Amino acid sequence: PALAGGVVDDLVRPAPARDDAAVELSERETEVVRLIALGYSNKEIAARLKLSVKTVETYKTRSLEKLGVRTRVDIVQYAARRGWLRTE
């Protein structure tokens, strides 16, 4: 039970985000992260960018690692801080 509690805590606790200014995403990683933040699925992103779903998943994984985040919600929060969700 003690071990299980620690594992559950790690899964529930949000990962600390890295300093946005210190993170450098490639142009393609940025495109994928923006589209994820806008609510597109991996399949939709793949079709839009003319990539395979696996390639989109790879860009997503690399981006999550670079940003120090774990979930799509974290990606949306990152995009909001960057001003990527504004509609003008």
PDB file of N, CA, C and O in Angstrom:
ATOM      1  N   PRO A   1       0.818  -1.222   0.000  1.00  0.00           N
ATOM      2  CA  PRO A   1       0.000   0.000   0.000  1.00  0.00           C
ATOM      3  C   PRO A   1       0.848   1.266   0.000  1.00  0.00           C
ATOM      4  O   PRO A   1       0.484   2.247  -0.649  1.00  0.00           O
ATOM      5  N   ALA A   2       1.959   1.266   0.706  1.00  0.00           N
ATOM      6  CA  ALA A   2       2.798   2.469   0.745  1.00  0.00           C
ATOM      7  C   ALA A   2       3.373   2.755  -0.638  1.00  0.00           C
ATOM      8  O   ALA A   2       3.398   3.906  -1.075  1.00  0.00           O
ATOM      9  N   LEU A   3       3.826   1.734  -1.316  1.00  0.00           N
ATOM     10  CA  LEU A   3       4.370   1.888  -2.663  1.00  0.00           C
ATOM     11  C   LEU A   3       3.290   2.342  -3.636  1.00  0.00           C
ATOM     12  O   LEU A   3       3.517   3.241  -4.446  1.00  0.00           O
ATOM     13  N   ALA A   4       2.124   1.725  -3.556  1.00  0.00           N
ATOM     14  CA  ALA A   4       1.019   2.090  -4.446  1.00  0.00           C
ATOM     15  C   ALA A   4       0.629   3.550  -4.237  1.00  0.00           C
ATOM     16  O   ALA A   4       0.356   4.265  -5.201  1.00  0.00           O
ATOM     17  N   GLY A   5       0.603   3.990  -2.986  1.00  0.00           N
ATOM     18  CA  GLY A   5       0.259   5.388  -2.703  1.00  0.00           C
ATOM     19  C   GLY A   5       1.238   6.345  -3.340  1.00  0.00           C
ATOM     20  O   GLY A   5       0.837   7.385  -3.862  1.00  0.00           O
ATOM     21  N   GLY A   6       2.511   6.014  -3.306  1.00  0.00           N
ATOM     22  CA  GLY A   6       3.525   6.863  -3.928  1.00  0.00           C
ATOM     23  C   GLY A   6       3.381   6.918  -5.432  1.00  0.00           C
ATOM     24  O   GLY A   6       3.552   7.976  -6.036  1.00  0.00           O
ATOM     25  N   VAL A   7       3.069   5.789  -6.041  1.00  0.00           N
ATOM     26  CA  VAL A   7       2.880   5.740  -7.488  1.00  0.00           C
ATOM     27  C   VAL A   7       1.666   6.571  -7.882  1.00  0.00           C
ATOM     28  O   VAL A   7       1.719   7.340  -8.842  1.00  0.00           O
ATOM     29  N   VAL A   8       0.571   6.416  -7.141  1.00  0.00           N
ATOM     30  CA  VAL A   8      -0.639   7.195  -7.429  1.00  0.00           C
ATOM     31  C   VAL A   8      -0.358   8.685  -7.263  1.00  0.00           C
ATOM     32  O   VAL A   8      -0.790   9.489  -8.089  1.00  0.00           O
ATOM     33  N   ASP A   9       0.352   9.060  -6.216  1.00  0.00           N
ATOM     34  CA  ASP A   9       0.696  10.468  -6.007  1.00  0.00           C
ATOM     35  C   ASP A   9       1.473  11.026  -7.192  1.00  0.00           C
ATOM     36  O   ASP A   9       1.220  12.148  -7.629  1.00  0.00           O
ATOM     37  N   ASP A  10       2.418  10.249  -7.714  1.00  0.00           N
ATOM     38  CA  ASP A  10       3.209  10.692  -8.864  1.00  0.00           C
ATOM     39  C   ASP A  10       2.344  10.875 -10.102  1.00  0.00           C
ATOM     40  O   ASP A  10       2.588  11.781 -10.898  1.00  0.00           O
ATOM     41  N   LEU A  11       1.344  10.031 -10.271  1.00  0.00           N
ATOM     42  CA  LEU A  11       0.473  10.124 -11.436  1.00  0.00           C
ATOM     43  C   LEU A  11      -0.491  11.305 -11.334  1.00  0.00           C
ATOM     44  O   LEU A  11      -0.814  11.935 -12.341  1.00  0.00           O
ATOM     45  N   VAL A  12      -0.943  11.599 -10.131  1.00  0.00           N
ATOM     46  CA  VAL A  12      -1.937  12.658  -9.924  1.00  0.00           C
ATOM     47  C   VAL A  12      -1.292  14.030  -9.834  1.00  0.00           C
ATOM     48  O   VAL A  12      -1.853  15.014 -10.318  1.00  0.00           O
ATOM     49  N   ARG A  13      -0.137  14.103  -9.229  1.00  0.00           N
ATOM     50  CA  ARG A  13       0.540  15.384  -9.025  1.00  0.00           C
ATOM     51  C   ARG A  13       1.022  15.928 -10.367  1.00  0.00           C
ATOM     52  O   ARG A  13       1.694  15.214 -11.112  1.00  0.00           O
ATOM     53  N   PRO A  14       0.689  17.190 -10.689  1.00  0.00           N
ATOM     54  CA  PRO A  14       1.154  17.740 -11.969  1.00  0.00           C
ATOM     55  C   PRO A  14       2.665  17.895 -11.982  1.00  0.00           C
ATOM     56  O   PRO A  14       3.284  18.202 -10.964  1.00  0.00           O
ATOM     57  N   ALA A  15       3.238  17.680 -13.136  1.00  0.00           N
ATOM     58  CA  ALA A  15       4.683  17.849 -13.285  1.00  0.00           C
ATOM     59  C   ALA A  15       5.012  19.323 -13.251  1.00  0.00           C
ATOM     60  O   ALA A  15       4.268  20.132 -13.807  1.00  0.00           O
ATOM     61  N   PRO A  16       6.107  19.694 -12.611  1.00  0.00           N
ATOM     62  CA  PRO A  16       6.474  21.112 -12.623  1.00  0.00           C
ATOM     63  C   PRO A  16       6.887  21.528 -14.028  1.00  0.00           C
ATOM     64  O   PRO A  16       7.728  20.881 -14.652  1.00  0.00           O
ATOM     65  N   ALA A  17       6.300  22.595 -14.516  1.00  0.00           N
ATOM     66  CA  ALA A  17       6.621  23.079 -15.862  1.00  0.00           C
ATOM     67  C   ALA A  17       7.973  23.774 -15.835  1.00  0.00           C
ATOM     68  O   ALA A  17       8.326  24.431 -14.856  1.00  0.00           O
ATOM     69  N   ARG A  18       8.716  23.625 -16.907  1.00  0.00           N
ATOM     70  CA  ARG A  18       9.995  24.303 -17.027  1.00  0.00           C
ATOM     71  C   ARG A  18       9.764  25.748 -17.423  1.00  0.00           C
ATOM     72  O   ARG A  18       8.678  26.109 -17.874  1.00  0.00           O
ATOM     73  N   ASP A  19      10.768  26.559 -17.257  1.00  0.00           N
ATOM     74  CA  ASP A  19      10.686  27.958 -17.654  1.00  0.00           C
ATOM     75  C   ASP A  19      10.433  28.029 -19.157  1.00  0.00           C
ATOM     76  O   ASP A  19      11.249  27.560 -19.950  1.00  0.00           O
ATOM     77  N   ASP A  20       9.303  28.616 -19.545  1.00  0.00           N
ATOM     78  CA  ASP A  20       8.934  28.696 -20.952  1.00  0.00           C
ATOM     79  C   ASP A  20      10.019  29.327 -21.813  1.00  0.00           C
ATOM     80  O   ASP A  20      10.252  28.888 -22.939  1.00  0.00           O
ATOM     81  N   ALA A  21      10.675  30.341 -21.297  1.00  0.00           N
ATOM     82  CA  ALA A  21      11.677  31.063 -22.083  1.00  0.00           C
ATOM     83  C   ALA A  21      12.897  30.191 -22.374  1.00  0.00           C
ATOM     84  O   ALA A  21      13.590  30.406 -23.369  1.00  0.00           O
ATOM     85  N   ALA A  22      13.160  29.213 -21.516  1.00  0.00           N
ATOM     86  CA  ALA A  22      14.348  28.379 -21.681  1.00  0.00           C
ATOM     87  C   ALA A  22      14.118  27.200 -22.627  1.00  0.00           C
ATOM     88  O   ALA A  22      15.069  26.511 -22.994  1.00  0.00           O
ATOM     89  N   VAL A  23      12.883  26.965 -23.019  1.00  0.00           N
ATOM     90  CA  VAL A  23      12.548  25.815 -23.861  1.00  0.00           C
ATOM     91  C   VAL A  23      12.567  26.223 -25.321  1.00  0.00           C
ATOM     92  O   VAL A  23      11.974  27.229 -25.712  1.00  0.00           O
ATOM     93  N   GLU A  24      13.259  25.422 -26.120  1.00  0.00           N
ATOM     94  CA  GLU A  24      13.283  25.677 -27.559  1.00  0.00           C
ATOM     95  C   GLU A  24      12.711  24.476 -28.284  1.00  0.00           C
ATOM     96  O   GLU A  24      13.329  23.413 -28.347  1.00  0.00           O
ATOM     97  N   LEU A  25      11.512  24.665 -28.835  1.00  0.00           N
ATOM     98  CA  LEU A  25      10.899  23.627 -29.638  1.00  0.00           C
ATOM     99  C   LEU A  25      11.252  23.876 -31.092  1.00  0.00           C
ATOM    100  O   LEU A  25      11.425  25.018 -31.515  1.00  0.00           O
ATOM    101  N   SER A  26      11.358  22.797 -31.850  1.00  0.00           N
ATOM    102  CA  SER A  26      11.576  22.958 -33.282  1.00  0.00           C
ATOM    103  C   SER A  26      10.311  23.558 -33.893  1.00  0.00           C
ATOM    104  O   SER A  26       9.268  23.624 -33.243  1.00  0.00           O
ATOM    105  N   GLU A  27      10.413  23.990 -35.133  1.00  0.00           N
ATOM    106  CA  GLU A  27       9.253  24.567 -35.811  1.00  0.00           C
ATOM    107  C   GLU A  27       8.112  23.550 -35.881  1.00  0.00           C
ATOM    108  O   GLU A  27       6.957  23.900 -35.635  1.00  0.00           O
ATOM    109  N   ARG A  28       8.421  22.310 -36.211  1.00  0.00           N
ATOM    110  CA  ARG A  28       7.398  21.268 -36.330  1.00  0.00           C
ATOM    111  C   ARG A  28       6.816  20.930 -34.970  1.00  0.00           C
ATOM    112  O   ARG A  28       5.606  20.743 -34.850  1.00  0.00           O
ATOM    113  N   GLU A  29       7.659  20.848 -33.931  1.00  0.00           N
ATOM    114  CA  GLU A  29       7.153  20.589 -32.585  1.00  0.00           C
ATOM    115  C   GLU A  29       6.197  21.698 -32.159  1.00  0.00           C
ATOM    116  O   GLU A  29       5.163  21.435 -31.544  1.00  0.00           O
ATOM    117  N   THR A  30       6.544  22.925 -32.487  1.00  0.00           N
ATOM    118  CA  THR A  30       5.684  24.065 -32.162  1.00  0.00           C
ATOM    119  C   THR A  30       4.337  23.938 -32.866  1.00  0.00           C
ATOM    120  O   THR A  30       3.294  24.168 -32.254  1.00  0.00           O
ATOM    121  N   GLU A  31       4.354  23.575 -34.141  1.00  0.00           N
ATOM    122  CA  GLU A  31       3.101  23.384 -34.893  1.00  0.00           C
ATOM    123  C   GLU A  31       2.232  22.322 -34.236  1.00  0.00           C
ATOM    124  O   GLU A  31       1.030  22.519 -34.057  1.00  0.00           O
ATOM    125  N   VAL A  32       2.837  21.206 -33.879  1.00  0.00           N
ATOM    126  CA  VAL A  32       2.094  20.106 -33.269  1.00  0.00           C
ATOM    127  C   VAL A  32       1.533  20.536 -31.915  1.00  0.00           C
ATOM    128  O   VAL A  32       0.370  20.265 -31.616  1.00  0.00           O
ATOM    129  N   VAL A  33       2.333  21.192 -31.106  1.00  0.00           N
ATOM    130  CA  VAL A  33       1.872  21.632 -29.786  1.00  0.00           C
ATOM    131  C   VAL A  33       0.720  22.628 -29.926  1.00  0.00           C
ATOM    132  O   VAL A  33      -0.257  22.544 -29.183  1.00  0.00           O
ATOM    133  N   ARG A  34       0.820  23.558 -30.856  1.00  0.00           N
ATOM    134  CA  ARG A  34      -0.267  24.521 -31.069  1.00  0.00           C
ATOM    135  C   ARG A  34      -1.557  23.822 -31.471  1.00  0.00           C
ATOM    136  O   ARG A  34      -2.630  24.153 -30.966  1.00  0.00           O
ATOM    137  N   LEU A  35      -1.456  22.866 -32.367  1.00  0.00           N
ATOM    138  CA  LEU A  35      -2.654  22.157 -32.819  1.00  0.00           C
ATOM    139  C   LEU A  35      -3.249  21.293 -31.706  1.00  0.00           C
ATOM    140  O   LEU A  35      -4.470  21.185 -31.591  1.00  0.00           O
ATOM    141  N   ILE A  36      -2.405  20.686 -30.898  1.00  0.00           N
ATOM    142  CA  ILE A  36      -2.898  19.934 -29.738  1.00  0.00           C
ATOM    143  C   ILE A  36      -3.650  20.880 -28.810  1.00  0.00           C
ATOM    144  O   ILE A  36      -4.747  20.567 -28.348  1.00  0.00           O
ATOM    145  N   ALA A  37      -3.056  22.032 -28.543  1.00  0.00           N
ATOM    146  CA  ALA A  37      -3.676  23.009 -27.648  1.00  0.00           C
ATOM    147  C   ALA A  37      -5.013  23.507 -28.182  1.00  0.00           C
ATOM    148  O   ALA A  37      -5.904  23.860 -27.410  1.00  0.00           O
ATOM    149  N   LEU A  38      -5.147  23.535 -29.490  1.00  0.00           N
ATOM    150  CA  LEU A  38      -6.398  23.978 -30.108  1.00  0.00           C
ATOM    151  C   LEU A  38      -7.442  22.860 -30.169  1.00  0.00           C
ATOM    152  O   LEU A  38      -8.557  23.073 -30.644  1.00  0.00           O
ATOM    153  N   GLY A  39      -7.075  21.672 -29.688  1.00  0.00           N
ATOM    154  CA  GLY A  39      -8.042  20.590 -29.565  1.00  0.00           C
ATOM    155  C   GLY A  39      -8.039  19.553 -30.664  1.00  0.00           C
ATOM    156  O   GLY A  39      -8.903  18.677 -30.689  1.00  0.00           O
ATOM    157  N   TYR A  40      -7.083  19.633 -31.576  1.00  0.00           N
ATOM    158  CA  TYR A  40      -7.008  18.647 -32.653  1.00  0.00           C
ATOM    159  C   TYR A  40      -6.485  17.318 -32.121  1.00  0.00           C
ATOM    160  O   TYR A  40      -5.626  17.294 -31.239  1.00  0.00           O
ATOM    161  N   SER A  41      -6.997  16.223 -32.650  1.00  0.00           N
ATOM    162  CA  SER A  41      -6.498  14.890 -32.296  1.00  0.00           C
ATOM    163  C   SER A  41      -5.205  14.629 -33.063  1.00  0.00           C
ATOM    164  O   SER A  41      -4.882  15.340 -34.014  1.00  0.00           O
ATOM    165  N   ASN A  42      -4.472  13.605 -32.642  1.00  0.00           N
ATOM    166  CA  ASN A  42      -3.242  13.240 -33.352  1.00  0.00           C
ATOM    167  C   ASN A  42      -3.546  12.918 -34.815  1.00  0.00           C
ATOM    168  O   ASN A  42      -2.787  13.293 -35.708  1.00  0.00           O
ATOM    169  N   LYS A  43      -4.660  12.221 -35.055  1.00  0.00           N
ATOM    170  CA  LYS A  43      -5.038  11.860 -36.416  1.00  0.00           C
ATOM    171  C   LYS A  43      -5.340  13.109 -37.250  1.00  0.00           C
ATOM    172  O   LYS A  43      -4.937  13.192 -38.410  1.00  0.00           O
ATOM    173  N   GLU A  44      -6.041  14.069 -36.670  1.00  0.00           N
ATOM    174  CA  GLU A  44      -6.352  15.317 -37.380  1.00  0.00           C
ATOM    175  C   GLU A  44      -5.092  16.121 -37.678  1.00  0.00           C
ATOM    176  O   GLU A  44      -4.950  16.701 -38.755  1.00  0.00           O
ATOM    177  N   ILE A  45      -4.182  16.145 -36.712  1.00  0.00           N
ATOM    178  CA  ILE A  45      -2.917  16.860 -36.903  1.00  0.00           C
ATOM    179  C   ILE A  45      -2.125  16.203 -38.027  1.00  0.00           C
ATOM    180  O   ILE A  45      -1.567  16.889 -38.884  1.00  0.00           O
ATOM    181  N   ALA A  46      -2.077  14.882 -38.022  1.00  0.00           N
ATOM    182  CA  ALA A  46      -1.347  14.147 -39.061  1.00  0.00           C
ATOM    183  C   ALA A  46      -1.892  14.491 -40.441  1.00  0.00           C
ATOM    184  O   ALA A  46      -1.122  14.749 -41.367  1.00  0.00           O
ATOM    185  N   ALA A  47      -3.199  14.495 -40.583  1.00  0.00           N
ATOM    186  CA  ALA A  47      -3.809  14.809 -41.880  1.00  0.00           C
ATOM    187  C   ALA A  47      -3.517  16.253 -42.280  1.00  0.00           C
ATOM    188  O   ALA A  47      -3.201  16.530 -43.437  1.00  0.00           O
ATOM    189  N   ARG A  48      -3.622  17.153 -41.337  1.00  0.00           N
ATOM    190  CA  ARG A  48      -3.411  18.583 -41.609  1.00  0.00           C
ATOM    191  C   ARG A  48      -1.973  18.882 -42.030  1.00  0.00           C
ATOM    192  O   ARG A  48      -1.733  19.695 -42.923  1.00  0.00           O
ATOM    193  N   LEU A  49      -1.014  18.212 -41.370  1.00  0.00           N
ATOM    194  CA  LEU A  49       0.405  18.466 -41.645  1.00  0.00           C
ATOM    195  C   LEU A  49       1.007  17.467 -42.625  1.00  0.00           C
ATOM    196  O   LEU A  49       2.199  17.521 -42.927  1.00  0.00           O
ATOM    197  N   LYS A  50       0.177  16.559 -43.116  1.00  0.00           N
ATOM    198  CA  LYS A  50       0.618  15.525 -44.064  1.00  0.00           C
ATOM    199  C   LYS A  50       1.761  14.683 -43.484  1.00  0.00           C
ATOM    200  O   LYS A  50       2.803  14.490 -44.110  1.00  0.00           O
ATOM    201  N   LEU A  51       1.520  14.189 -42.257  1.00  0.00           N
ATOM    202  CA  LEU A  51       2.458  13.341 -41.540  1.00  0.00           C
ATOM    203  C   LEU A  51       1.733  12.072 -41.131  1.00  0.00           C
ATOM    204  O   LEU A  51       0.506  11.998 -41.199  1.00  0.00           O
ATOM    205  N   SER A  52       2.493  11.078 -40.708  1.00  0.00           N
ATOM    206  CA  SER A  52       1.855   9.887 -40.147  1.00  0.00           C
ATOM    207  C   SER A  52       1.457  10.190 -38.697  1.00  0.00           C
ATOM    208  O   SER A  52       2.016  11.085 -38.064  1.00  0.00           O
ATOM    209  N   VAL A  53       0.496   9.440 -38.192  1.00  0.00           N
ATOM    210  CA  VAL A  53       0.079   9.603 -36.800  1.00  0.00           C
ATOM    211  C   VAL A  53       1.265   9.312 -35.880  1.00  0.00           C
ATOM    212  O   VAL A  53       1.449   9.991 -34.870  1.00  0.00           O
ATOM    213  N   LYS A  54       2.060   8.313 -36.223  1.00  0.00           N
ATOM    214  CA  LYS A  54       3.233   7.964 -35.414  1.00  0.00           C
ATOM    215  C   LYS A  54       4.222   9.131 -35.333  1.00  0.00           C
ATOM    216  O   LYS A  54       4.802   9.385 -34.278  1.00  0.00           O
ATOM    217  N   THR A  55       4.408   9.834 -36.444  1.00  0.00           N
ATOM    218  CA  THR A  55       5.308  10.990 -36.447  1.00  0.00           C
ATOM    219  C   THR A  55       4.768  12.094 -35.549  1.00  0.00           C
ATOM    220  O   THR A  55       5.524  12.722 -34.808  1.00  0.00           O
ATOM    221  N   VAL A  56       3.472  12.329 -35.614  1.00  0.00           N
ATOM    222  CA  VAL A  56       2.853  13.333 -34.738  1.00  0.00           C
ATOM    223  C   VAL A  56       3.055  12.932 -33.279  1.00  0.00           C
ATOM    224  O   VAL A  56       3.385  13.773 -32.442  1.00  0.00           O
ATOM    225  N   GLU A  57       2.860  11.661 -32.976  1.00  0.00           N
ATOM    226  CA  GLU A  57       3.061  11.186 -31.606  1.00  0.00           C
ATOM    227  C   GLU A  57       4.506  11.380 -31.152  1.00  0.00           C
ATOM    228  O   GLU A  57       4.757  11.692 -29.988  1.00  0.00           O
ATOM    229  N   THR A  58       5.445  11.198 -32.062  1.00  0.00           N
ATOM    230  CA  THR A  58       6.858  11.415 -31.736  1.00  0.00           C
ATOM    231  C   THR A  58       7.115  12.885 -31.427  1.00  0.00           C
ATOM    232  O   THR A  58       7.780  13.206 -30.443  1.00  0.00           O
ATOM    233  N   TYR A  59       6.589  13.782 -32.266  1.00  0.00           N
ATOM    234  CA  TYR A  59       6.745  15.219 -31.999  1.00  0.00           C
ATOM    235  C   TYR A  59       6.103  15.595 -30.674  1.00  0.00           C
ATOM    236  O   TYR A  59       6.664  16.380 -29.909  1.00  0.00           O
ATOM    237  N   LYS A  60       4.940  15.041 -30.402  1.00  0.00           N
ATOM    238  CA  LYS A  60       4.245  15.319 -29.140  1.00  0.00           C
ATOM    239  C   LYS A  60       5.088  14.860 -27.960  1.00  0.00           C
ATOM    240  O   LYS A  60       5.264  15.604 -26.995  1.00  0.00           O
ATOM    241  N   THR A  61       5.610  13.637 -28.029  1.00  0.00           N
ATOM    242  CA  THR A  61       6.420  13.087 -26.941  1.00  0.00           C
ATOM    243  C   THR A  61       7.661  13.934 -26.697  1.00  0.00           C
ATOM    244  O   THR A  61       7.980  14.251 -25.551  1.00  0.00           O
ATOM    245  N   ARG A  62       8.364  14.303 -27.766  1.00  0.00           N
ATOM    246  CA  ARG A  62       9.562  15.143 -27.626  1.00  0.00           C
ATOM    247  C   ARG A  62       9.214  16.481 -26.994  1.00  0.00           C
ATOM    248  O   ARG A  62       9.938  16.980 -26.133  1.00  0.00           O
ATOM    249  N   SER A  63       8.097  17.056 -27.428  1.00  0.00           N
ATOM    250  CA  SER A  63       7.670  18.351 -26.902  1.00  0.00           C
ATOM    251  C   SER A  63       7.335  18.260 -25.423  1.00  0.00           C
ATOM    252  O   SER A  63       7.734  19.118 -24.635  1.00  0.00           O
ATOM    253  N   LEU A  64       6.600  17.215 -25.048  1.00  0.00           N
ATOM    254  CA  LEU A  64       6.257  17.034 -23.641  1.00  0.00           C
ATOM    255  C   LEU A  64       7.518  16.931 -22.785  1.00  0.00           C
ATOM    256  O   LEU A  64       7.596  17.510 -21.702  1.00  0.00           O
ATOM    257  N   GLU A  65       8.505  16.184 -23.287  1.00  0.00           N
ATOM    258  CA  GLU A  65       9.766  16.046 -22.548  1.00  0.00           C
ATOM    259  C   GLU A  65      10.474  17.382 -22.423  1.00  0.00           C
ATOM    260  O   GLU A  65      10.924  17.746 -21.337  1.00  0.00           O
ATOM    261  N   LYS A  66      10.578  18.119 -23.524  1.00  0.00           N
ATOM    262  CA  LYS A  66      11.261  19.404 -23.509  1.00  0.00           C
ATOM    263  C   LYS A  66      10.568  20.404 -22.592  1.00  0.00           C
ATOM    264  O   LYS A  66      11.224  21.176 -21.892  1.00  0.00           O
ATOM    265  N   LEU A  67       9.234  20.384 -22.601  1.00  0.00           N
ATOM    266  CA  LEU A  67       8.462  21.328 -21.799  1.00  0.00           C
ATOM    267  C   LEU A  67       8.332  20.898 -20.343  1.00  0.00           C
ATOM    268  O   LEU A  67       7.978  21.698 -19.478  1.00  0.00           O
ATOM    269  N   GLY A  68       8.621  19.630 -20.084  1.00  0.00           N
ATOM    270  CA  GLY A  68       8.500  19.126 -18.721  1.00  0.00           C
ATOM    271  C   GLY A  68       7.050  18.997 -18.288  1.00  0.00           C
ATOM    272  O   GLY A  68       6.723  19.203 -17.119  1.00  0.00           O
ATOM    273  N   VAL A  69       6.172  18.652 -19.243  1.00  0.00           N
ATOM    274  CA  VAL A  69       4.759  18.482 -18.927  1.00  0.00           C
ATOM    275  C   VAL A  69       4.333  17.055 -19.262  1.00  0.00           C
ATOM    276  O   VAL A  69       5.083  16.304 -19.885  1.00  0.00           O
ATOM    277  N   ARG A  70       3.118  16.689 -18.840  1.00  0.00           N
ATOM    278  CA  ARG A  70       2.677  15.303 -19.006  1.00  0.00           C
ATOM    279  C   ARG A  70       1.413  15.140 -19.829  1.00  0.00           C
ATOM    280  O   ARG A  70       1.235  14.102 -20.467  1.00  0.00           O
ATOM    281  N   THR A  71       0.543  16.114 -19.838  1.00  0.00           N
ATOM    282  CA  THR A  71      -0.784  15.903 -20.412  1.00  0.00           C
ATOM    283  C   THR A  71      -1.143  16.974 -21.434  1.00  0.00           C
ATOM    284  O   THR A  71      -0.456  17.987 -21.566  1.00  0.00           O
ATOM    285  N   ARG A  72      -2.241  16.726 -22.156  1.00  0.00           N
ATOM    286  CA  ARG A  72      -2.767  17.720 -23.090  1.00  0.00           C
ATOM    287  C   ARG A  72      -3.201  18.982 -22.348  1.00  0.00           C
ATOM    288  O   ARG A  72      -3.078  20.085 -22.879  1.00  0.00           O
ATOM    289  N   VAL A  73      -3.703  18.827 -21.134  1.00  0.00           N
ATOM    290  CA  VAL A  73      -4.094  19.995 -20.332  1.00  0.00           C
ATOM    291  C   VAL A  73      -2.874  20.870 -20.076  1.00  0.00           C
ATOM    292  O   VAL A  73      -2.955  22.095 -20.171  1.00  0.00           O
ATOM    293  N   ASP A  74      -1.745  20.246 -19.752  1.00  0.00           N
ATOM    294  CA  ASP A  74      -0.504  20.998 -19.543  1.00  0.00           C
ATOM    295  C   ASP A  74      -0.102  21.729 -20.818  1.00  0.00           C
ATOM    296  O   ASP A  74       0.383  22.858 -20.763  1.00  0.00           O
ATOM    297  N   ILE A  75      -0.305  21.084 -21.971  1.00  0.00           N
ATOM    298  CA  ILE A  75       0.023  21.711 -23.251  1.00  0.00           C
ATOM    299  C   ILE A  75      -0.854  22.937 -23.474  1.00  0.00           C
ATOM    300  O   ILE A  75      -0.365  23.975 -23.918  1.00  0.00           O
ATOM    301  N   VAL A  76      -2.148  22.826 -23.169  1.00  0.00           N
ATOM    302  CA  VAL A  76      -3.057  23.965 -23.327  1.00  0.00           C
ATOM    303  C   VAL A  76      -2.618  25.116 -22.419  1.00  0.00           C
ATOM    304  O   VAL A  76      -2.628  26.273 -22.838  1.00  0.00           O
ATOM    305  N   GLN A  77      -2.240  24.810 -21.201  1.00  0.00           N
ATOM    306  CA  GLN A  77      -1.775  25.851 -20.287  1.00  0.00           C
ATOM    307  C   GLN A  77      -0.510  26.522 -20.823  1.00  0.00           C
ATOM    308  O   GLN A  77      -0.374  27.743 -20.743  1.00  0.00           O
ATOM    309  N   TYR A  78       0.407  25.736 -21.363  1.00  0.00           N
ATOM    310  CA  TYR A  78       1.627  26.281 -21.957  1.00  0.00           C
ATOM    311  C   TYR A  78       1.268  27.197 -23.125  1.00  0.00           C
ATOM    312  O   TYR A  78       1.788  28.308 -23.230  1.00  0.00           O
ATOM    313  N   ALA A  79       0.377  26.728 -24.004  1.00  0.00           N
ATOM    314  CA  ALA A  79      -0.028  27.515 -25.174  1.00  0.00           C
ATOM    315  C   ALA A  79      -0.709  28.818 -24.745  1.00  0.00           C
ATOM    316  O   ALA A  79      -0.503  29.860 -25.367  1.00  0.00           O
ATOM    317  N   ALA A  80      -1.504  28.760 -23.702  1.00  0.00           N
ATOM    318  CA  ALA A  80      -2.171  29.970 -23.204  1.00  0.00           C
ATOM    319  C   ALA A  80      -1.142  30.988 -22.710  1.00  0.00           C
ATOM    320  O   ALA A  80      -1.272  32.186 -22.961  1.00  0.00           O
ATOM    321  N   ARG A  81      -0.128  30.503 -22.011  1.00  0.00           N
ATOM    322  CA  ARG A  81       0.932  31.416 -21.532  1.00  0.00           C
ATOM    323  C   ARG A  81       1.687  32.050 -22.693  1.00  0.00           C
ATOM    324  O   ARG A  81       2.164  33.181 -22.589  1.00  0.00           O
ATOM    325  N   ARG A  82       1.793  31.316 -23.799  1.00  0.00           N
ATOM    326  CA  ARG A  82       2.506  31.814 -24.986  1.00  0.00           C
ATOM    327  C   ARG A  82       1.622  32.705 -25.857  1.00  0.00           C
ATOM    328  O   ARG A  82       2.107  33.325 -26.803  1.00  0.00           O
ATOM    329  N   GLY A  83       0.320  32.771 -25.542  1.00  0.00           N
ATOM    330  CA  GLY A  83      -0.593  33.589 -26.321  1.00  0.00           C
ATOM    331  C   GLY A  83      -1.051  32.929 -27.605  1.00  0.00           C
ATOM    332  O   GLY A  83      -1.521  33.612 -28.515  1.00  0.00           O
ATOM    333  N   TRP A  84      -0.926  31.628 -27.696  1.00  0.00           N
ATOM    334  CA  TRP A  84      -1.267  30.895 -28.916  1.00  0.00           C
ATOM    335  C   TRP A  84      -2.746  30.620 -29.058  1.00  0.00           C
ATOM    336  O   TRP A  84      -3.179  30.161 -30.116  1.00  0.00           O
ATOM    337  N   LEU A  85      -3.538  30.883 -28.035  1.00  0.00           N
ATOM    338  CA  LEU A  85      -4.958  30.546 -28.097  1.00  0.00           C
ATOM    339  C   LEU A  85      -5.830  31.746 -28.418  1.00  0.00           C
ATOM    340  O   LEU A  85      -7.053  31.619 -28.480  1.00  0.00           O
ATOM    341  N   ARG A  86      -5.244  32.872 -28.616  1.00  0.00           N
ATOM    342  CA  ARG A  86      -6.009  34.071 -28.969  1.00  0.00           C
ATOM    343  C   ARG A  86      -6.568  33.939 -30.360  1.00  0.00           C
ATOM    344  O   ARG A  86      -5.891  33.451 -31.265  1.00  0.00           O
ATOM    345  N   THR A  87      -7.802  34.372 -30.540  1.00  0.00           N
ATOM    346  CA  THR A  87      -8.402  34.374 -31.878  1.00  0.00           C
ATOM    347  C   THR A  87      -8.558  35.823 -32.330  1.00  0.00           C
ATOM    348  O   THR A  87      -9.304  36.596 -31.728  1.00  0.00           O
ATOM    349  N   GLU A  88      -7.870  36.164 -33.358  1.00  0.00           N
ATOM    350  CA  GLU A  88      -7.923  37.542 -33.865  1.00  0.00           C
ATOM    351  C   GLU A  88      -7.994  37.532 -35.365  1.00  0.00           C
ATOM    352  O   GLU A  88      -8.045  38.593 -35.987  1.00  0.00           O
TER     353      GLU A  88
END
